[in-house]
Every structure is written in structure tokens, then in C-alpha cells.
Amino acid sequence: MTEHGRRQGAQGIIRSEVGRQIGLRHTPSLAFVADELPDTVQRIEELVTQARHADAELARTREGAQPAGDPDPYRRPAEAGPDDEADDEDE
């Protein structure tokens, strides 16, 4: 018996049992559709693995790295002291 034939036989048995248990005189047709969840789960796991590898590579790249530019780019100019003011008057 082919896969399709087995599926059709199982479909009839399940349909009869569902109709008997819920008390319907005419049981609706049943259709069995392959579940895509396993494929989706596998794809998500692959993406998570790729992200973990990318994160690990980034962490290795950052080891010992120093930021470019000033550590405090928002530094304020030093306040003028008494000696600085005297120099401005001479000019």
C-alpha cells in the first residue's frame, strides 16, 4: 500500500472516530497538512548559531581595542586663571 493509500485509510478511521465522539451525523472532511514547524525551528536555530558566532568574533576583535579620539569629547575649555587674563590685556 502506498503512503497516500495509508493516509486515506487513516483519514477515514479518524474521521469516523471524531464523528462518533462528538455525536455528529455527518462528519466534515479532514485534511492532513504537513507541519512546517520543524523546518522553521531548524532555520531559527541556524540563525541563532550564526548570531552567536558573529558575537564571539566581534568580542575577539574588541579585545584590547581603544576608542578613537578624545576620551571625553565634551571637555570644556579650562577656565582662565589670573595669569591668563593679564596676557589678554597686553595684546
DRENMI-311513 format. One record per atom (N, C-alpha, C): residue in one letter; atom name; x, y, z. Coordinates in nm, 4 decimals, always signed. Atoms other than C-alpha are relative to their C-alpha. Layout:
 code site        x        y        z
    A   CA        X        Y        Z
...
This chain:
 code site        x        y        z
    M    N  +0.0854  -0.1186  +0.0000
    M   CA  +0.0000  +0.0000  +0.0000
    M    C  +0.0897  +0.1246  +0.0000
    T    N  -0.0788  -0.1221  +0.0109
    T   CA  +0.1307  +0.3440  -0.0877
    T    C  -0.0241  +0.0896  +0.1212
    E    N  +0.0151  -0.0984  -0.1094
    E   CA  +0.1784  +0.6318  +0.1552
    E    C  -0.1342  +0.0705  -0.0092
    H    N  +0.1281  -0.0684  +0.0201
    H   CA  -0.1226  +0.8061  +0.0042
    H    C  -0.1165  -0.0907  +0.0411
    G    N  +0.1048  +0.0946  -0.0369
    G   CA  -0.3352  +0.4942  +0.0481
    G    C  -0.0104  -0.0174  +0.1498
    R    N  +0.0008  +0.0118  -0.1467
    R   CA  -0.2335  +0.4570  +0.4127
    R    C  -0.0587  +0.1254  +0.0631
    R    N  +0.0509  -0.1260  -0.0525
    R   CA  -0.3057  +0.8225  +0.4721
    R    C  -0.1515  +0.0086  -0.0173
    Q    N  +0.1434  -0.0022  +0.0254
    Q   CA  -0.6505  +0.7914  +0.3125
    Q    C  -0.0734  -0.0932  +0.0958
    G    N  +0.0628  +0.0945  -0.0926
    G   CA  -0.7297  +0.4845  +0.5262
    G    C  -0.0036  +0.0560  +0.1412
    A    N  -0.0059  -0.0597  -0.1339
    A   CA  -0.6158  +0.6584  +0.8439
    A    C  -0.0951  +0.1185  +0.0086
    Q    N  +0.0885  -0.1167  +0.0013
    Q   CA  -0.8122  +0.9672  +0.7439
    Q    C  -0.1446  -0.0443  +0.0216
    G    N  +0.1364  +0.0505  -0.0164
    G   CA  -1.1332  +0.7648  +0.7169
    G    C  -0.0263  -0.0486  +0.1409
    I    N  +0.0145  +0.0509  -0.1372
    I   CA  -1.0783  +0.5931  +1.0535
    I    C  -0.0093  +0.1163  +0.0979
    I    N  +0.0009  -0.1156  -0.0909
    I   CA  -1.0011  +0.9218  +1.2274
    I    C  -0.1291  +0.0792  -0.0173
    R    N  +0.1244  -0.0731  +0.0252
    R   CA  -1.2998  +1.0906  +1.0622
    R    C  -0.1181  -0.0699  +0.0671
    S    N  +0.1087  +0.0759  -0.0636
    S   CA  -1.5330  +0.8149  +1.1793
    S    C  +0.0046  +0.0136  +0.1516
    E    N  -0.0149  -0.0092  -0.1459
    E   CA  -1.3947  +0.8286  +1.5322
    E    C  -0.0363  +0.1389  +0.0508
    V    N  +0.0339  -0.1377  -0.0389
    V   CA  -1.4235  +1.2088  +1.5508
    V    C  -0.1519  +0.0172  -0.0037
    G    N  +0.1451  -0.0111  +0.0107
    G   CA  -1.7843  +1.1906  +1.4294
    G    C  -0.0709  -0.0740  +0.1118
    R    N  +0.0610  +0.0789  -0.1076
    R   CA  -1.8683  +0.9188  +1.6826
    R    C  +0.0137  +0.0706  +0.1342
    Q    N  -0.0247  -0.0605  -0.1316
    Q   CA  -1.7119  +1.1039  +1.9758
    Q    C  -0.0726  +0.1328  +0.0181
    I    N  +0.0683  -0.1290  -0.0182
    I   CA  -1.8702  +1.4416  +1.9066
    I    C  -0.1479  -0.0072  -0.0357
    G    N  +0.1418  +0.0211  +0.0210
    G   CA  -2.2049  +1.2971  +1.8052
    G    C  -0.0570  +0.0637  -0.1249
    L    N  +0.0503  -0.0573  +0.1244
    L   CA  -2.2322  +1.4367  +1.4541
    L    C  -0.0442  -0.1113  -0.0945
    R    N  +0.0481  +0.0978  +0.0980
    R   CA  -2.4352  +1.2516  +1.1959
    R    C  +0.0852  +0.0058  -0.1266
    H    N  -0.0854  -0.0185  +0.1178
    H   CA  -2.2310  +1.3980  +0.9095
    H    C  +0.1283  +0.0696  +0.0448
    T    N  -0.1285  -0.0542  -0.0440
    T   CA  -1.8660  +1.4494  +0.9982
    T    C  +0.0665  +0.0725  -0.1168
    P    N  -0.0704  -0.0718  +0.1081
    P   CA  -1.6793  +1.7138  +0.7971
    P    C  +0.1233  -0.0772  -0.0450
    S    N  -0.1222  +0.0619  +0.0522
    S   CA  -1.3911  +1.6035  +0.5794
    S    C  +0.1198  +0.0495  +0.0794
    L    N  -0.1235  -0.0360  -0.0681
    L   CA  -1.0490  +1.6048  +0.7369
    L    C  +0.1120  +0.0068  -0.1028
    A    N  -0.1171  -0.0119  +0.0867
    A   CA  -0.7332  +1.7196  +0.5642
    A    C  +0.1232  +0.0058  +0.0880
    F    N  -0.1246  +0.0015  -0.0754
    F   CA  -0.3851  +1.6478  +0.6911
    F    C  +0.1055  +0.0757  -0.0799
    V    N  -0.0989  -0.0859  +0.0643
    V   CA  -0.1223  +1.9077  +0.6141
    V    C  +0.1307  -0.0152  +0.0763
    A    N  -0.1318  +0.0135  -0.0637
    A   CA  +0.2483  +1.8658  +0.6792
    A    C  +0.0300  +0.1241  +0.0836
    D    N  -0.0336  -0.1084  -0.0917
    D   CA  +0.3642  +2.0753  +0.9715
    D    C  +0.1325  +0.0618  -0.0420
    E    N  -0.1221  -0.0693  +0.0397
    E   CA  +0.6212  +2.3373  +0.8711
    E    C  +0.0845  +0.0405  +0.1197
    L    N  -0.0706  -0.0424  -0.1209
    L   CA  +0.7271  +2.3961  +1.2313
    L    C  +0.1426  -0.0557  +0.0087
    P    N  -0.1382  +0.0499  -0.0100
    P   CA  +1.0299  +2.1604  +1.2232
    P    C  +0.0976  +0.0756  -0.0903
    D    N  -0.0874  -0.0754  +0.0910
    D   CA  +1.1715  +2.3456  +0.9197
    D    C  +0.0265  +0.1400  +0.0545
    T    N  -0.0145  -0.1344  -0.0560
    T   CA  +1.1081  +2.6813  +1.0847
    T    C  +0.0929  -0.0024  +0.1206
    V    N  -0.0853  +0.0116  -0.1190
    V   CA  +1.2698  +2.5684  +1.4096
    V    C  +0.1454  -0.0175  -0.0416
    Q    N  -0.1368  +0.0225  +0.0465
    Q   CA  +1.5751  +2.4437  +1.2229
    Q    C  +0.0610  +0.1298  -0.0537
    R    N  -0.0502  -0.1272  +0.0563
    R   CA  +1.6101  +2.7773  +1.0373
    R    C  +0.0317  +0.0983  +0.1111
    I    N  -0.0242  -0.0917  -0.1124
    I   CA  +1.5790  +2.9762  +1.3617
    I    C  +0.1255  -0.0423  +0.0755
    E    N  -0.1205  +0.0472  -0.0678
    E   CA  +1.8431  +2.7558  +1.5262
    E    C  +0.1257  +0.0347  -0.0791
    E    N  -0.1148  -0.0380  +0.0834
    E   CA  +2.0768  +2.8169  +1.2315
    E    C  +0.0307  +0.1490  +0.0141
    L    N  -0.0200  -0.1447  -0.0137
    L   CA  +2.0245  +3.1934  +1.2598
    L    C  +0.0581  +0.0357  +0.1362
    V    N  -0.0527  -0.0257  -0.1349
    V   CA  +2.0880  +3.1893  +1.6370
    V    C  +0.1473  -0.0413  +0.0064
    T    N  -0.1401  +0.0450  +0.0029
    T   CA  +2.4089  +2.9896  +1.5800
    T    C  +0.0872  +0.1007  -0.0739
    Q    N  -0.0758  -0.1013  +0.0741
    Q   CA  +2.5239  +3.2418  +1.3181
    Q    C  +0.0194  +0.1259  +0.0843
    A    N  -0.0095  -0.1200  -0.0839
    A   CA  +2.4486  +3.5296  +1.5569
    A    C  +0.1002  -0.0211  +0.1132
    R    N  -0.0962  +0.0287  -0.1082
    R   CA  +2.6457  +3.3620  +1.8375
    R    C  +0.1429  +0.0048  -0.0523
    H    N  -0.1350  -0.0034  +0.0587
    H   CA  +2.9451  +3.3118  +1.6088
    H    C  +0.0419  +0.1440  -0.0314
    A    N  -0.0308  -0.1400  +0.0309
    A   CA  +2.9258  +3.6752  +1.4932
    A    C  +0.0308  +0.0775  +0.1273
    D    N  -0.0258  -0.0665  -0.1281
    D   CA  +2.9068  +3.7944  +1.8562
    D    C  +0.1363  -0.0386  +0.0555
    A    N  -0.1297  +0.0457  -0.0498
    A   CA  +3.2082  +3.5823  +1.9519
    A    C  +0.1134  +0.0633  -0.0799
    E    N  -0.1016  -0.0628  +0.0854
    E   CA  +3.4071  +3.7168  +1.6551
    E    C  +0.0155  +0.1479  +0.0351
    L    N  -0.0041  -0.1411  -0.0382
    L   CA  +3.3161  +4.0741  +1.7499
    L    C  +0.0695  +0.0179  +0.1344
    A    N  -0.0646  -0.0086  -0.1314
    A   CA  +3.4220  +4.0119  +2.1105
    A    C  +0.1509  -0.0191  -0.0136
    R    N  -0.1446  +0.0200  +0.0219
    R   CA  +3.7613  +3.8789  +1.9891
    R    C  +0.0622  +0.1235  -0.0643
    T    N  -0.0509  -0.1199  +0.0678
    T   CA  +3.8013  +4.1840  +1.7650
    T    C  +0.0144  +0.1158  +0.0971
    R    N  -0.0010  -0.1129  -0.0935
    R   CA  +3.7256  +4.4222  +2.0514
    R    C  +0.1039  -0.0129  +0.1115
    E    N  -0.0962  +0.0187  -0.1093
    E   CA  +3.9796  +4.2704  +2.2928
    E    C  +0.1161  +0.0961  -0.0156
    G    N  -0.1130  -0.0920  -0.0015
    G   CA  +4.2353  +4.5373  +2.3807
    G    C  -0.0179  +0.1234  -0.0862
    A    N  +0.0220  -0.1163  +0.0867
    A   CA  +4.0814  +4.7921  +2.1449
    A    C  -0.0185  +0.1263  +0.0842
    Q    N  +0.0143  -0.1294  -0.0668
    Q   CA  +4.0940  +5.1588  +2.2432
    Q    C  -0.0917  +0.0878  -0.0844
    P    N  +0.0865  -0.0883  +0.0781
    P   CA  +3.8323  +5.4162  +2.1438
    P    C  +0.0827  +0.1047  -0.0746
    A    N  -0.0677  -0.1028  +0.0777
    A   CA  +3.9361  +5.6613  +1.8743
    A    C  -0.0393  +0.1375  +0.0529
    G    N  +0.0322  -0.1367  -0.0396
    G   CA  +3.9526  +6.0322  +1.9543
    G    C  +0.0156  +0.0220  +0.1494
    D    N  -0.0091  -0.0357  -0.1414
    D   CA  +3.9295  +6.2060  +2.2889
    D    C  -0.0877  -0.0907  +0.0840
    P    N  +0.0848  +0.0793  -0.0886
    P   CA  +3.8069  +6.0002  +2.5808
    P    C  -0.1236  +0.0788  +0.0435
    D    N  +0.1142  -0.0840  -0.0370
    D   CA  +3.5808  +6.2968  +2.6692
    D    C  -0.0159  +0.1077  -0.1072
    P    N  +0.0124  -0.0976  +0.1079
    P   CA  +3.4740  +6.4766  +2.3513
    P    C  -0.0766  +0.1254  +0.0426
    Y    N  +0.0788  -0.1147  -0.0468
    Y   CA  +3.2620  +6.7169  +2.5596
    Y    C  +0.0765  +0.0813  +0.1038
    R    N  -0.0800  -0.0775  -0.0955
    R   CA  +3.5511  +6.8710  +2.7528
    R    C  -0.0291  +0.1472  -0.0148
    R    N  +0.0192  -0.1448  -0.0017
    R   CA  +3.5024  +7.2308  +2.8498
    R    C  +0.1379  +0.0649  -0.0015
    P    N  -0.1307  -0.0675  -0.0042
    P   CA  +3.7833  +7.4799  +2.7908
    P    C  +0.0351  +0.0317  +0.1451
    A    N  -0.0444  -0.0304  -0.1366
    A   CA  +3.9910  +7.5361  +3.1024
    A    C  -0.0358  +0.1445  +0.0329
    E    N  +0.0343  -0.1370  -0.0408
    E   CA  +3.8793  +7.8381  +3.2996
    E    C  +0.1266  +0.0836  +0.0060
    A    N  -0.1160  -0.0898  +0.0019
    A   CA  +4.1084  +8.1357  +3.2627
    A    C  +0.0403  +0.0330  +0.1429
    G    N  -0.0532  -0.0352  -0.1321
    G   CA  +4.3288  +8.1930  +3.5614
    G    C  +0.0455  +0.1443  +0.0019
    P    N  -0.0433  -0.1394  -0.0099
    P   CA  +4.4704  +8.5275  +3.6838
    P    C  +0.1128  +0.0319  -0.0984
    D    N  -0.1110  -0.0255  +0.0919
    D   CA  +4.7822  +8.4897  +3.4667
    D    C  -0.0492  +0.0113  -0.1442
    D    N  +0.0529  -0.0029  +0.1367
    D   CA  +4.5792  +8.4277  +3.1506
    D    C  -0.0638  +0.1329  -0.0325
    E    N  +0.0677  -0.1276  +0.0230
    E   CA  +4.3805  +8.7491  +3.1905
    E    C  +0.1015  +0.1106  -0.0300
    A    N  -0.1023  -0.1031  +0.0196
    A   CA  +4.6987  +8.9603  +3.2085
    A    C  +0.0563  -0.0095  -0.1411
    D    N  -0.0532  +0.0144  +0.1345
    D   CA  +4.8215  +8.8146  +2.8783
    D    C  -0.0946  +0.0590  -0.1021
    D    N  +0.0992  -0.0514  +0.0940
    D   CA  +4.4956  +8.9137  +2.7057
    D    C  +0.0064  +0.1530  -0.0060
    E    N  -0.0029  -0.1463  -0.0037
    E   CA  +4.5364  +9.2797  +2.8141
    E    C  +0.1174  +0.0551  -0.0775
    D    N  -0.1189  -0.0482  +0.0678
    D   CA  +4.8828  +9.3077  +2.6577
    D    C  -0.0211  +0.0054  -0.1515
    E    N  +0.0160  +0.0072  +0.1456
    E   CA  +4.7565  +9.2300  +2.3085
    E    C  -0.0737  +0.1128  -0.0577
